[in-house]
Amino acid sequence: MKVKFILVAIVAIFSSSLLTFSQQKHKGKFIEYKNEFWDEIHKSTQEYWKKPDKKKPRYIVDFEGLDLPKSKEEFKSFWHNEPRPQGATGTCWSFSTTSFYESEVQRTSGKKVKLSEMYNVYWEYIEKARYFVQTRGESFFGEGSESNAIRRIWKKYGCVPLQVYEGKLEGQKFYDHSKMFEEMSNFLKKIKENNIWNEDFVIQTIKSILNKYMGEPPTKFSFEGKEYTPKSFLTDYLRLNMDDYIDFMSLMEKPYYKIVELEVPDNWWHDSSYYNVPLDDFMQIIKKSIQNGYTMVIGGDVSEPGIESHAEVAIVPTFDIPSEYIDENARQMRFTNNTTGDDHGIHIVGYKFDKNNKMWFLIKDSGSGSFNGNNKGYYFYHEDYVKLKMLSVTVHKDAVKDTLGKFKN
């Protein structure tokens, strides 16, 4: 009896304690996954198997103590919109030329408008893909292009204000076309490998990729209380005649005073409308035009020891070539041996003279380097740098009537 009583008592006590115990209710939440020790392991193994590349120091001019421009306020400048960065894209050609035509709209009509750079980029990719099919994959498909591509695009597709087409994903701070370009490039490689030369299929696929990363451009829109299509916006609002603009180059390899092709990869459609002039004429076009209030697009090489983003200047160092030796031979040699390339498009918006009566140009630049210094979005180019390293210039024909008169046809 005693054993049975004891067992009953123990059970009663245990059951009573279960009834009085109240388990705390748990809740869930979302957190960022962390595994610091795995991160340490991963970093260690990565470093072991692939040693980091050693960065070779860049050799540049020592700018300390040099008499250089310090502020864009030192320059006589002409109206232009504030600089905008092109982000991680190879679209300087669109940013610089769009900026140029914005200045042209203000110069010719007084209207101040901000246009969409990415609208041009969207349709340029469409045309590149079309030409890729037409040439059976022999044409160059890259991110770059030339300033005169804008004229071709606007004639066919028109243009739009920035406010109706930014070409940027929601929440995206800077433009980045790396994934988009990789996807398009890989697709076109497969087209070439498999000989699928169906133009409609290729164009529709490229459009779908562009729409995913940039959004679809508008076919109609409202601006300042009126309805426009991209084409009517160009003709009725901007009122720019694309045939009023001329491209010049200066290379000995082509005959002077002839209209020829600038043979660089970014001229992927082999445009042959460049007016080739001697170097003295080339520089006269640039210097005279800006002094008369005509801004310009110029394109050329920006990979020299005399150009540096924090100093905000571009010069030709004497250890490269003294100023008095810069001529058409020095220019041609650098183009021929590929030390002058068609790297970058920029917008000349002003000028000043130094104490030696040499001209400096105020450059509006969309490249990342131009935003490193105090004058965000600007560089100061010495005339020697333009003379030696810039390959082309786009300007309104009214600024160059004397030069055009030297062309017999």
C-alpha positions as CSV (number, residue, x, y, z in Angstrom):
1,M,0.0,0.0,0.0
2,K,2.8,2.4,0.9
3,V,4.5,2.0,-2.5
4,K,1.3,2.5,-4.4
5,F,0.6,5.6,-2.3
6,I,4.0,7.0,-3.0
7,L,3.7,6.5,-6.8
8,V,0.3,8.2,-6.8
9,A,1.7,11.1,-4.9
10,I,4.7,11.5,-7.3
11,V,2.4,11.4,-10.3
12,A,0.1,13.9,-8.8
13,I,2.9,16.3,-8.0
14,F,4.4,16.0,-11.5
15,S,1.0,16.5,-13.2
16,S,0.4,19.6,-11.1
17,S,3.8,21.1,-12.1
18,L,2.9,20.6,-15.8
19,L,-0.4,22.3,-15.4
20,T,1.2,25.3,-13.7
21,F,4.2,25.6,-16.3
22,S,3.4,28.2,-19.1
23,Q,5.8,27.8,-22.1
24,Q,6.9,31.2,-23.6
25,K,5.5,31.6,-27.2
26,H,8.1,32.1,-29.9
27,K,8.0,34.5,-32.8
28,G,9.9,34.6,-36.1
29,K,11.7,37.4,-37.9
30,F,13.7,38.0,-41.1
31,I,17.4,38.7,-40.8
32,E,20.4,39.1,-43.1
33,Y,22.2,35.7,-43.2
34,K,25.7,36.0,-41.7
35,N,28.4,33.4,-41.3
36,E,31.5,35.4,-40.5
37,F,33.8,32.4,-40.2
38,W,32.7,31.0,-43.6
39,D,33.5,34.5,-45.0
40,E,37.0,34.2,-43.5
41,I,37.4,30.7,-44.9
42,H,36.2,31.8,-48.4
43,K,38.5,34.8,-48.4
44,S,41.5,32.8,-47.4
45,T,40.9,30.1,-50.0
46,Q,40.3,32.7,-52.7
47,E,43.5,34.4,-51.8
48,Y,45.4,31.1,-51.8
49,W,44.3,29.8,-55.1
50,K,44.2,33.1,-57.0
51,K,46.7,35.7,-55.9
52,P,45.5,39.3,-56.4
53,D,46.8,41.1,-59.4
54,K,49.5,43.6,-58.7
55,K,48.5,47.0,-59.8
56,K,51.2,48.7,-61.8
57,P,51.5,52.4,-60.9
58,R,50.4,54.8,-63.7
59,Y,53.0,57.2,-65.0
60,I,51.6,60.7,-65.3
61,V,52.8,64.3,-65.3
62,D,53.7,65.9,-61.9
63,F,51.2,68.7,-62.0
64,E,52.5,70.4,-58.8
65,G,53.7,73.9,-59.4
66,L,52.3,74.1,-62.9
67,D,50.3,77.2,-64.0
68,L,46.9,75.5,-64.8
69,P,43.3,76.5,-64.8
70,K,41.6,75.9,-61.5
71,S,37.9,76.7,-62.0
72,K,35.4,76.7,-64.8
73,E,34.6,80.3,-63.8
74,E,37.8,81.4,-65.4
75,F,36.4,80.5,-68.9
76,K,34.1,82.3,-71.2
77,S,31.4,79.7,-71.6
78,F,28.1,79.2,-73.5
79,W,24.9,77.8,-72.4
80,H,24.7,74.1,-71.6
81,N,22.9,71.8,-69.2
82,E,24.6,70.6,-66.1
83,P,26.9,67.6,-66.5
84,R,25.3,64.1,-66.0
85,P,27.4,61.0,-65.4
86,Q,27.1,58.2,-67.9
87,G,27.7,55.6,-65.1
88,A,29.0,52.2,-66.0
89,T,28.2,52.5,-69.7
90,G,30.1,53.1,-72.9
91,T,27.7,55.9,-74.0
92,C,29.9,59.0,-74.0
93,W,29.0,59.5,-77.7
94,S,25.3,60.0,-76.8
95,F,25.9,62.1,-73.6
96,S,28.3,64.5,-75.4
97,T,26.3,64.9,-78.6
98,T,23.0,65.2,-76.8
99,S,24.5,67.9,-74.7
100,F,25.7,69.6,-77.9
101,Y,22.3,69.6,-79.5
102,E,20.7,70.9,-76.3
103,S,23.1,73.9,-76.6
104,E,22.2,74.2,-80.3
105,V,18.5,74.4,-79.4
106,Q,19.2,77.2,-76.9
107,R,21.5,79.0,-79.4
108,T,19.0,78.8,-82.3
109,S,15.7,79.2,-80.4
110,G,16.4,80.2,-76.8
111,K,14.7,77.1,-75.5
112,K,16.3,75.3,-72.7
113,V,15.5,71.6,-72.7
114,K,17.0,68.4,-71.3
115,L,16.9,65.5,-73.7
116,S,17.2,61.8,-73.2
117,E,20.6,60.3,-73.9
118,M,19.3,56.7,-73.4
119,Y,16.6,57.0,-76.0
120,N,19.4,57.4,-78.5
121,V,21.3,54.4,-77.0
122,Y,18.2,52.2,-77.2
123,W,17.7,52.7,-80.9
124,E,21.4,52.6,-81.7
125,Y,21.5,49.1,-80.3
126,I,18.6,48.2,-82.5
127,E,20.5,49.4,-85.6
128,K,23.7,47.7,-84.5
129,A,21.8,44.4,-84.2
130,R,20.1,44.9,-87.6
131,Y,23.5,45.6,-89.3
132,F,25.0,42.6,-87.5
133,V,22.4,40.4,-89.2
134,Q,22.8,42.1,-92.6
135,T,26.6,41.6,-92.5
136,R,26.3,38.0,-91.2
137,G,28.0,38.9,-88.0
138,E,31.0,40.8,-89.5
139,S,30.1,44.2,-88.1
140,F,31.4,45.5,-84.8
141,F,28.9,45.2,-81.9
142,G,30.1,47.3,-79.0
143,E,28.9,50.0,-76.6
144,G,30.5,52.9,-78.4
145,S,29.5,54.9,-81.4
146,E,30.2,58.3,-83.0
147,S,28.6,61.7,-82.6
148,N,27.1,61.6,-86.1
149,A,25.1,58.5,-85.0
150,I,22.7,60.9,-83.3
151,R,21.8,62.5,-86.6
152,R,21.0,59.1,-88.1
153,I,19.0,58.0,-85.1
154,W,17.0,61.3,-84.9
155,K,16.2,61.2,-88.6
156,K,14.7,57.7,-88.2
157,Y,13.3,57.6,-84.7
158,G,13.1,61.3,-83.5
159,C,14.1,62.2,-79.9
160,V,12.4,62.7,-76.5
161,P,12.9,64.8,-73.4
162,L,14.7,63.2,-70.4
163,Q,11.5,63.5,-68.3
164,V,9.6,61.0,-70.5
165,Y,12.4,58.5,-70.9
166,E,15.3,58.2,-68.5
167,G,16.2,54.6,-69.5
168,K,17.0,53.6,-65.9
169,L,15.5,50.9,-63.7
170,E,13.5,51.9,-60.6
171,G,15.8,52.6,-57.7
172,Q,18.9,52.5,-59.9
173,K,21.2,55.4,-58.9
174,F,23.7,55.1,-61.8
175,Y,23.4,53.7,-65.3
176,D,25.0,50.3,-65.7
177,H,24.8,48.4,-68.9
178,S,27.2,45.6,-68.1
179,K,24.6,42.8,-67.7
180,M,22.4,44.1,-70.5
181,F,25.4,44.3,-73.0
182,E,26.6,40.8,-71.9
183,E,23.2,39.4,-72.6
184,M,22.8,41.0,-76.0
185,S,26.4,40.1,-77.0
186,N,26.0,36.4,-76.0
187,F,22.7,36.2,-77.9
188,L,24.3,37.6,-81.1
189,K,27.2,35.1,-80.7
190,K,24.7,32.3,-80.7
191,I,23.0,33.7,-83.8
192,K,26.3,33.7,-85.6
193,E,27.3,30.3,-84.4
194,N,24.0,28.8,-85.6
195,N,23.5,30.9,-88.7
196,I,20.1,32.2,-87.6
197,W,20.0,35.3,-89.8
198,N,16.3,36.1,-89.2
199,E,16.3,39.9,-88.8
200,D,12.8,40.1,-87.3
201,F,13.6,37.5,-84.7
202,V,16.9,39.1,-83.8
203,I,15.5,42.6,-83.5
204,Q,12.5,41.5,-81.4
205,T,14.9,39.6,-79.0
206,I,17.2,42.6,-78.7
207,K,14.2,44.8,-78.0
208,S,13.1,42.4,-75.2
209,I,16.5,42.6,-73.6
210,L,16.6,46.4,-73.9
211,N,13.1,46.7,-72.5
212,K,14.0,44.6,-69.5
213,Y,17.0,46.7,-68.5
214,M,16.1,50.2,-69.8
215,G,12.3,50.2,-70.2
216,E,10.4,50.6,-73.5
217,P,10.7,54.1,-75.0
218,P,7.5,56.1,-75.6
219,T,5.8,56.5,-79.0
220,K,3.7,59.4,-77.8
221,F,4.1,61.8,-74.9
222,S,2.9,65.2,-73.5
223,F,5.4,68.0,-73.1
224,E,4.6,71.6,-72.0
225,G,0.9,70.9,-72.6
226,K,1.2,69.5,-76.1
227,E,1.2,66.0,-77.5
228,Y,4.2,64.8,-79.5
229,T,5.7,61.8,-81.2
230,P,9.5,61.6,-81.0
231,K,9.7,62.7,-84.7
232,S,7.3,65.7,-84.3
233,F,9.2,66.7,-81.1
234,L,12.3,67.1,-83.2
235,T,10.7,69.0,-86.1
236,D,8.1,71.0,-84.3
237,Y,9.6,71.7,-80.9
238,L,13.4,71.5,-81.2
239,R,13.3,72.6,-84.9
240,L,16.8,71.4,-85.6
241,N,17.8,70.5,-89.1
242,M,20.2,67.5,-88.9
243,D,21.6,68.3,-92.3
244,D,23.1,71.5,-90.9
245,Y,25.8,69.7,-89.0
246,I,29.3,68.7,-90.3
247,D,31.9,66.3,-89.0
248,F,35.6,67.1,-89.6
249,M,38.7,64.9,-89.2
250,S,42.4,65.5,-89.9
251,L,44.5,62.5,-90.9
252,M,47.3,62.3,-93.5
253,E,46.2,58.8,-94.5
254,K,43.2,60.2,-96.4
255,P,43.3,63.0,-99.0
256,Y,42.7,66.5,-97.6
257,Y,39.6,68.4,-98.7
258,K,37.8,65.2,-99.5
259,I,34.8,63.6,-97.7
260,V,35.9,60.2,-96.3
261,E,35.5,57.5,-93.7
262,L,37.0,57.8,-90.2
263,E,38.2,54.2,-89.8
264,V,37.7,53.4,-86.2
265,P,35.8,50.5,-84.6
266,D,33.0,52.8,-83.2
267,N,32.2,53.9,-86.7
268,W,30.6,50.5,-87.0
269,W,28.4,51.4,-90.0
270,H,31.3,52.9,-91.9
271,D,30.0,56.4,-92.2
272,S,31.9,58.2,-95.0
273,S,30.7,61.8,-94.4
274,Y,33.8,63.2,-92.6
275,Y,35.4,66.3,-94.1
276,N,39.1,65.7,-93.9
277,V,41.2,68.8,-93.5
278,P,44.8,69.7,-92.8
279,L,45.7,70.1,-89.1
280,D,45.9,73.9,-89.2
281,D,42.4,74.0,-90.6
282,F,41.2,71.5,-88.0
283,M,42.5,73.7,-85.2
284,Q,41.2,76.8,-86.8
285,I,37.7,75.3,-87.0
286,I,37.7,74.5,-83.3
287,K,39.2,77.8,-82.0
288,K,37.3,80.1,-84.3
289,S,34.0,78.3,-83.7
290,I,34.1,78.5,-79.9
291,Q,35.1,82.1,-80.0
292,N,32.1,82.8,-82.1
293,G,29.7,81.1,-79.7
294,Y,29.4,77.7,-81.4
295,T,29.9,74.8,-79.0
296,M,31.2,71.5,-80.5
297,V,31.5,67.7,-79.9
298,I,35.0,66.4,-80.2
299,G,36.2,62.8,-79.9
300,G,39.6,61.2,-79.4
301,D,42.1,59.7,-77.0
302,V,42.1,60.2,-73.2
303,S,44.7,57.7,-72.1
304,E,47.8,59.9,-71.9
305,P,50.1,60.8,-69.0
306,G,49.1,64.5,-69.4
307,I,45.4,63.9,-68.6
308,E,44.5,63.3,-64.9
309,S,41.0,63.5,-63.4
310,H,42.0,65.0,-60.0
311,A,44.1,67.7,-61.7
312,E,41.1,68.2,-64.1
313,V,43.4,69.0,-67.0
314,A,44.7,67.5,-70.3
315,I,48.1,68.7,-71.5
316,V,50.9,67.3,-73.7
317,P,54.0,66.9,-71.5
318,T,57.3,68.0,-72.9
319,F,58.7,64.5,-72.2
320,D,56.2,63.2,-74.8
321,I,56.6,65.9,-77.5
322,P,57.4,69.6,-77.3
323,S,54.6,71.9,-78.4
324,E,56.5,73.2,-81.5
325,Y,56.9,69.6,-82.8
326,I,53.2,68.8,-82.7
327,D,52.2,68.5,-86.4
328,E,50.2,66.3,-88.8
329,N,53.1,63.7,-88.8
330,A,53.1,63.4,-85.0
331,R,49.4,63.1,-85.1
332,Q,49.3,60.5,-87.9
333,M,52.0,58.4,-86.3
334,R,50.1,58.0,-83.1
335,F,46.9,57.1,-84.9
336,T,48.8,54.6,-87.1
337,N,50.5,52.8,-84.2
338,N,47.3,52.8,-82.1
339,T,48.6,55.1,-79.3
340,T,45.8,57.5,-80.4
341,G,42.4,55.8,-80.2
342,D,38.8,56.9,-80.5
343,D,38.2,56.6,-76.7
344,H,35.9,59.3,-75.7
345,G,33.4,61.9,-76.8
346,I,33.2,65.3,-75.0
347,H,31.5,68.7,-75.4
348,I,33.5,71.9,-75.8
349,V,31.5,74.6,-74.0
350,G,34.0,77.4,-73.4
351,Y,37.5,78.8,-73.7
352,K,40.2,81.0,-72.3
353,F,43.6,82.2,-73.2
354,D,46.7,81.8,-71.0
355,K,49.5,84.3,-70.6
356,N,51.3,82.8,-73.6
357,N,48.2,83.3,-75.7
358,K,47.5,79.6,-75.9
359,M,43.9,78.5,-75.7
360,W,42.4,76.3,-73.1
361,F,39.0,74.6,-73.7
362,L,36.3,74.1,-71.1
363,I,35.2,70.5,-71.6
364,K,31.8,69.1,-70.4
365,D,32.4,65.4,-69.8
366,S,30.1,62.6,-68.8
367,G,32.9,60.1,-67.9
368,S,33.5,59.2,-64.2
369,G,36.9,60.8,-64.0
370,S,35.4,64.3,-64.6
371,F,33.5,64.0,-61.3
372,N,36.6,63.5,-59.2
373,G,37.8,67.1,-59.0
374,N,36.3,70.3,-57.7
375,N,34.6,71.2,-61.0
376,K,32.2,68.2,-61.2
377,G,31.7,67.1,-64.8
378,Y,34.4,69.3,-66.3
379,Y,37.9,69.2,-67.6
380,F,40.3,71.8,-68.9
381,Y,42.0,70.8,-72.2
382,H,45.0,72.7,-73.5
383,E,45.0,73.3,-77.3
384,D,48.1,71.2,-77.7
385,Y,46.2,68.1,-76.4
386,V,43.4,68.7,-78.8
387,K,45.8,69.2,-81.7
388,L,47.7,66.0,-81.0
389,K,45.0,63.6,-79.7
390,M,41.5,64.6,-80.8
391,L,40.3,62.9,-84.0
392,S,37.0,64.5,-84.9
393,V,34.8,67.5,-84.4
394,T,31.1,68.1,-85.0
395,V,29.8,71.7,-85.5
396,H,27.1,73.7,-87.2
397,K,27.9,74.5,-90.8
398,D,27.4,78.2,-90.3
399,A,30.6,78.2,-88.2
400,V,32.8,76.8,-90.9
401,K,31.7,78.4,-94.2
402,D,35.2,79.4,-95.1
403,T,36.5,75.8,-94.7
404,L,33.5,74.3,-96.6
405,G,34.4,76.6,-99.5
406,K,37.7,74.7,-99.9
407,F,35.8,71.5,-100.8
408,K,35.1,71.5,-104.6
409,N,32.1,69.1,-104.3
